[in-house]
Amino acid sequence: HPFSSQYKLDKDLGKGAFSVVKKAIQKPNKHEYAVKIINTRKLTSRDLQKHEREARICRMLQHENIVQLHHVFQEDHVRYMIFDLITGGELFDDIVAREFYSEKDASKCIQQILESVKYCHDRRIIHRDLKPENLLLASKTPGASVKLADFGLAVEAMDARHYYGFAGTPGYLSPEVLNKQPYSYTVDIWACGVVLYILLVGYPPFWDDNQQRMFNVIKKGKFEYPSPEWDTVTADAKDLINKMLVVDQAKRISAKDALDHTWIKNC
Ligand SMILES: CCCCCCCNC(=O)OC[C@@H]1O[C@H](OC)[C@H](O)[C@@H](O)[C@H]1O
């Protein structure tokens, strides 16, 4: 048993629909990892394909701001995916704890997210589920490295724009996905715009208790900068958000161009 002979399982870190993430300690050297455990017996062949796709995509990615996959073991009907152990928790909880970020911290945070997104897009990978719950902090100190996690919904883009299905998380879905149009890398930039807005004020740009009403607002790209909290935010910050939350995906800023934006370069 290649996994069980080398690793000791420790506490639970998170739970998915058909998987659990646990801490794992490598026996010889006591190195600590996070292991995603999947019971492949219960999976349909479609879901098995999805997990194979996730592992294939993760193997393509080695970047400072992406959670590193180290190994995949298959034992009987259980698959073990060994990832970096990230101890700073989710960006989501850090924003709640701090209420919102300063412009300097938000700029450094979104810069790292855009670096990871550009790295994926350069390799034809669309993440499709960018949100503060899938962004992990290397440690608790402000300005700690941010790491993109969970490529469970990621896809390998075709050449032209393609409709890869309706996937993501409601408040972060782009107009093109909601309109069931062919889409590409641009869906990740829309989600970055939602994340940046939340970083600066602690609440999302699009929200309605009624999901259909929220989808209609997203499709129109209608969002505000309410007073007083937005009155003290710089024009540069709002300019970058305005270039990310553009309804027309052809006009939306790319990760590469966003990294050259003055609010990222000079913050
Ligand atoms: C889910 C597929 C990617 C697994 C990546 C493991 C990253 N290493 C890792 O240490 O993840 C830690 C926990 O794992 C879950 O997030 C994936 C918890 O929800 C998070 O709160 C997080 O604390």
The ligand as an SDF file (V2000), in Angstrom:
LIG
                    3D

 23 23  0  0  0  0  0  0  0  0999 V2000
   -9.9270   20.6260   -2.6800 C   0  0  0  0  0  0  0  0  0  0  0  0
   -8.8220   20.3490   -3.6330 C   0  0  0  0  0  0  0  0  0  0  0  0
   -7.5990   21.1260   -3.3050 C   0  0  0  0  0  0  0  0  0  0  0  0
   -7.0100   20.7060   -1.9830 C   0  0  0  0  0  0  0  0  0  0  0  0
   -5.9210   21.6880   -1.6870 C   0  0  0  0  0  0  0  0  0  0  0  0
   -5.3420   21.4320   -0.3250 C   0  0  0  0  0  0  0  0  0  0  0  0
   -4.5830   22.6910    0.0210 C   0  0  0  0  0  0  0  0  0  0  0  0
   -3.8080   22.4850    1.1900 N   0  0  0  0  0  0  0  0  0  0  0  0
   -4.3420   22.7990    2.3890 C   0  0  0  0  0  0  0  0  0  0  0  0
   -3.6080   22.8220    3.4160 O   0  0  0  0  0  0  0  0  0  0  0  0
   -5.7080   23.0600    2.4470 O   0  0  0  0  0  0  0  0  0  0  0  0
   -6.0930   23.3620    3.7590 C   0  0  0  0  0  0  0  0  0  0  0  0
   -7.6130   23.3550    3.9070 C   0  0  0  0  0  0  0  0  0  0  0  0
   -8.1830   22.6190    2.8550 O   0  0  0  0  0  0  0  0  0  0  0  0
   -9.4910   23.0030    2.4510 C   0  0  0  0  0  0  0  0  0  0  0  0
   -9.4340   23.7890    1.2670 O   0  0  0  0  0  0  0  0  0  0  0  0
   -9.1340   22.9950    0.1130 C   0  0  0  0  0  0  0  0  0  0  0  0
  -10.2070   23.8340    3.4920 C   0  0  0  0  0  0  0  0  0  0  0  0
  -11.4750   24.1910    2.9680 O   0  0  0  0  0  0  0  0  0  0  0  0
   -9.4230   25.0680    3.7120 C   0  0  0  0  0  0  0  0  0  0  0  0
   -9.9840   25.6820    4.8510 O   0  0  0  0  0  0  0  0  0  0  0  0
   -7.9680   24.7970    3.9840 C   0  0  0  0  0  0  0  0  0  0  0  0
   -7.5990   25.1960    5.2970 O   0  0  0  0  0  0  0  0  0  0  0  0
  1  2  1  0
  2  3  1  0
  3  4  1  0
  4  5  1  0
  5  6  1  0
  6  7  1  0
  7  8  1  0
  8  9  1  0
  9 10  2  0
  9 11  1  0
 11 12  1  0
 12 13  1  0
 13 14  1  0
 13 22  1  0
 14 15  1  0
 15 16  1  0
 15 18  1  0
 16 17  1  0
 18 19  1  0
 18 20  1  0
 20 21  1  0
 20 22  1  0
 22 23  1  0
M  END
$$$$
